[in-house]
Amino acid sequence: MKLLEVPYADGIGKRGQLQFYGLDHNLGAGDGGLWDMQNLTSDYYPVLSTRAKRKIYKNLVNPGGLFAWDALAWVEGIPSVISLSLYSLPETCRIQQRSHYGGVKKGDVTAGEKRFAAIGAYIIILPDKKCYNTVSGEFGSLESTWSGNSLTFTNGKLYEEAAEANTIQCSGVAWSDYFKAGDAVTIAGCTKHTENNKTPVIREIDGDKMYFYENVFKLDGDNGTTEYTETGNLTVRRTVPDLEYLCENENRLWGCDGRTIYASKLGDPFNWNVFEGLETDSYAVDTGSAGDFTGCVSFLGYPVFFKEDHIYKVYGSIPSNFEVMGSATLGVAKGSGGSLAIAGERLLYLSNSGVMIYSGGIPQSLHDAFGMTRLRGGRAGSDGLKYYLSAQDESGEWKLYVYDTRKGMWHIEDKTHATHFCRHQGNTYFLTAEGEIALTGNILDAPEGCTDEDDFTWFAETGDFTEKGSSQSTSYDGVKKSIAKLWVRIEVAAGAEAKVLMQFDSDGKWVQAGQTLKPERKRSYYLPIVPRRADHYRIRIEGKGECRVYSMNREYYAGSELKSTRGPQ
């Protein structure tokens, strides 16, 4: 950025700032960057502007999560019930079906923070391993278990033909209440023939009989053709791995736990143990690198898995040609799996070394603007072009950081502690730890019942201005200067106000320059300043309500030829 500089007599200069870049939290940051800020946006760059007001959609009791598929879905607690409940608000009947809690209860889950994914008509909820069918309205479990004290293994049929050693029977049990054809079920508890403790795939269900492939079981008799009954503590289960992270890619659910990558059966989120050599099979593979997985996402048509120091991509279209390719690089920081979000056709996330941007090759750092500030616990979302990151700094304070991929700059909004983000019908939503669901950014057709956010405070703080000592100087020369005049071209909306403050030599005292600025047409203000010699100074513009700063000009002169105080020798 080239700033205007007008020399006057020797020792007098004028600097004009016409562009306001985003965050630059680095020592020695140049003109245009901001050392610190609150509630600003890049939307009107090069103008310094407050962000748009959010809309408040709902306030949840004891929130557990937020997700969007065909409709918004959230998890919250009901005061009279210990557990949490999943709610969904169908777009076609938002008004008619709105209850005290804003939606229709679909089922119960345990307390705690949830992770979501979707495949087909199903919304998947972890760690509960629950699912909601958005078409049928059914709410249930991904897993199913039968337990009893007696199972008969016998001959049966397969596709209307007699078959040997392929049937499980339990009188009075309707197996279709537990399982369906195509499920892989794990049989456990067999003691007479332990070979029958296995995981075969159900081919047919007929009342109290389940049929499998021929000769899948061991029977009694010399020829293994005589039925027999196992007794004891017996179980038949359809299980799902204990997945820490989950995503959908090419009609499969993909997930990871510890050091293992899993994929569900094609189009079937209920089955993760079908291994028959078919294109529709499930998939599982262990990775060789140290450390547990920290996140996963579908990106550029591939499932991508992250550890803190590795990235793995799974290539291929069917289990027989799936290939896991890993590279040692900065991955997702532990506890920041929720920071993965796609913006500007690239993937952004929080690593142990700051925010990274990934296009499929070597990730690049986007953290320069933060200086030495380190972030943790990131949760993020996107509106397609902007990346919204809620994270903690070293002091434990939460802030909402926004990166504009088009303009390449960061801005800080406020102290929002967001736990979940989602995108629905062109709008970006987030859920806070306090239970507020809000719409942010450029909002399109907000749902009925939304309320506007109250007017908020904002500020923009520059880095240190040192200036040149004279018009002949080409850089900072150690000469103390005095700022003589300050002009600000600003637009203050109705009901808003703004003021300009200055701090000299990092003394921690902010002194207001001129009057508080009230609503008027867009204009320039001359702000009188009591002259004061200083090695360096900062400017802070702050206010409440909508405001835009178009330019800032400062006039200064060399106070003396004495050098500023030298440090220890």
MARTORNU-758825 format. One record per residue (C-alpha): residue in one letter; y, x, z. Coordinates in steps of 0.5 Angstrom, whole numbers, plus 500, padded with zeros to 3 digits. Layout:
! MARTORNU-758825
aYXZ;...
! end
This chain:
! MARTORNU-758825
m500500500;k507503498;l512501503;l520500501;e524506504;v531506503;p535513505;y542512508;a546518511;d542524514;g537521519;i537514518;g532510514;k529503513;r522501512;g520495509;q513492510;l511487505;q504486506;f500485512;y493487512;g488485517;l485489523;d486497523;h484498530;n484506529;l489511532;g494513527;a493506523;g498506518;d503501516;g501494514;g494494519;l494491525;w492494532;d490487535;m491480533;q489473535;n488467531;l490470524;t487469517;s487473510;d488466507;y495467505;y495475504;p499479503;v503474508;l501474515;s499467517;t496463522;r489460521;a488453519;k486448525;r479447526;k476440527;i472438533;y466434531;k462433538;n461436545;l454437547;v451437554;n447443555;p446445548;g440449545;g442449538;l445447531;f442447524;a443443518;w438441512;d439434509;a443432515;l446436521;a441437527;w442439534;v439440541;e442438547;g440435554;i440428557;p443428564;s437424566;v432428563;i430435564;s428437557;l432438551;s432433545;l433434538;y438429534;s439428527;l445424524;p443421517;e449422513;t448415510;c448411517;r453416521;i457410523;q452405524;q447410528;r452413532;s450413540;h453416546;y450423544;g452422537;g446421533;v439419533;k434422538;k427425534;g423428540;d423433546;v423440546;t424445552;a430448555;g433454552;e436457546;k432455539;r431458532;f431454526;a428454519;a426449514;i421448508;g421442504;a422436508;y421439515;i425442520;i422448524;i424449531;l422455535;p420457540;d417450541;k413450535;k415443533;c417440527;y421434524;n420431518;t426428515;v423424510;s418420514;g422421521;e415424524;f417429530;g411433532;s408440533;l406445528;e400447533;s394442535;t388443540;w382439541;s378441548;g372438550;n365440553;s360438547;l360440540;t354439535;f353444529;t349440524;n348440516;g352435513;k356434506;l361437501;y364433496;e359427496;e353433496;a349435501;a351441504;e347446510;a350448516;n357446515;t359440520;i362439526;q361433530;c363430536;s361423538;g367418539;v373423537;a377422531;w378428528;s384426523;d388425530;y388433531;f387436524;k387435516;a383437510;g386444509;d387446516;a384453518;v382452525;t379457531;i373455534;a372458541;g367457547;c361457544;t356461548;k349459545;h351462538;t357466539;e357467531;n360460531;n367462534;k371463528;t376460524;p374457518;v378452513;i376444514;r374441507;e374434509;i374429515;d370423516;g371420523;d368424528;k365429523;m369435520;y366438514;f367446512;y364450506;e356451506;n353455511;v359457515;f356456521;k349458525;l344453526;d338453530;g331454528;d327460524;n331458518;g337456521;t337449519;t336445525;e342442529;y344444536;t349442541;e354447544;t356445551;g362448556;n369449555;l370448548;t376448544;v378447536;r385449535;r390450529;t395455531;v401458529;p403466531;d409467536;l414468532;e421471534;y424470527;l423465522;c426464515;e423460508;n422464502;e419461495;n416455499;r413459504;l415460512;w416467513;g416470520;c415476525;d413478532;g413485535;r411489529;t407484524;i410480518;y407473517;a407468512;s404461512;k400458507;l404456501;g408449502;d404448509;p408450515;f402448519;n397454517;w398461518;n390463518;v388461511;f385467508;e380465502;g383470497;l387464494;e394464491;t396459496;d393463502;s397465508;y399473509;a399478515;v401485515;d402490520;t408495519;g407502521;s414504524;a416504531;g420499534;d419491534;f422487529;t430484530;g431479525;c429476518;v432473512;s431471505;f435475501;l435475493;g429472492;y425476497;p423476505;v427481508;f425484515;f429488520;k428493526;e434497529;d432503524;h428500518;i429495513;y422492510;k422488503;v416484501;y415484494;g410480490;s409472488;i402471491;p398474497;s394479493;n400482490;f404482496;e407489498;v411491503;m416496502;g420500508;s426504508;a429508514;t436506515;l441502520;g438495521;v439489525;a441491533;k436488538;g439481540;s443481534;g438477529;g443471529;s448476526;l445476519;a449472514;i450472506;a457472504;g460474497;e453475495;r451480500;l448480506;l452482512;y449484519;l451487526;s447494527;n447499533;s453502529;g457496527;v457491522;m453493515;i453490508;y447490504;s446489497;g439491497;g439498497;i442503502;p447498507;q454500507;s458500514;l464495514;h466497521;d472502520;a477497522;f474497529;g475504530;m471506536;t470499538;r462497539;l460490538;r453487541;g450480541;g452478534;r451471532;a454469525;g455464519;s458464512;d462459508;g460463502;l465468501;k467469509;y463472514;y464469521;l461474527;s461472534;a460478538;q461481545;d466488545;e464493550;s468489556;g463483555;e469479552;w467475546;k471474540;l470471533;y471476527;v472474520;y471478514;d474476507;t469479502;r474478496;k480482500;g476487504;m479485511;w478483518;h481478522;i480476529;e481469531;d479467538;k475468544;t469463541;h462465544;a458461538;t451461539;h449458532;f452457525;c450452519;r453450513;h453443511;q456439505;g461444504;n463445511;t462451516;y460449523;f459453529;l456451536;t459454542;a455456549;e460451552;g457445547;e462444542;i461443535;a467445531;l468445523;t472452521;g475455515;n477450509;i475444511;l473439506;d472431508;a470432515;p465427518;e468421521;g470421528;c473429528;t479430532;d484436531;e484442535;d490443539;d496447537;f494455539;t497461541;w497467536;f499474536;a500480531;e500487534;t502493530;g500500531;d504506533;f510507529;t513514529;e517514523;k520520519;g526524523;s530524517;s531522510;q528529508;s522529512;t516528509;s512526515;y512525522;d516531525;g516530533;v523528533;k525522537;k528516534;s531510535;i530503532;a537500530;k536494527;l530489525;w529483520;v524478520;r523473514;i519468517;e517461516;v515457523;a512450522;a515443526;g513444533;a512451533;e515457535;a515465535;k518471538;v518478536;l517483542;m517491542;q514496546;f516504547;d512510548;s506506550;d509504557;g506497557;k512493557;w514488552;v521487551;q523481546;a528482540;g533477539;q532469540;t525465540;l525463533;k524455532;p523451526;e527452520;r526453513;k523460510;r529465512;s530472514;y532473522;y536479524;l534481531;p538485535;i535491539;v538495545;p538502542;r532506545;r530513543;a522514543;d517518540;h513512538;y514504538;r510498537;i512491534;r508484537;i510478533;e507472537;g507464538;k504458538;g503453532;e503454525;c507460522;r507465516;v511472516;y513474509;s516481511;m519485516;n524491515;r526496520;e532501520;y532507525;y535514526;a534520529;g536520536;s537528537;e534534534;l530535541;k522535540;s518530544;t515532550;r510537549;g503536552;p499541557;q499548554;
! end
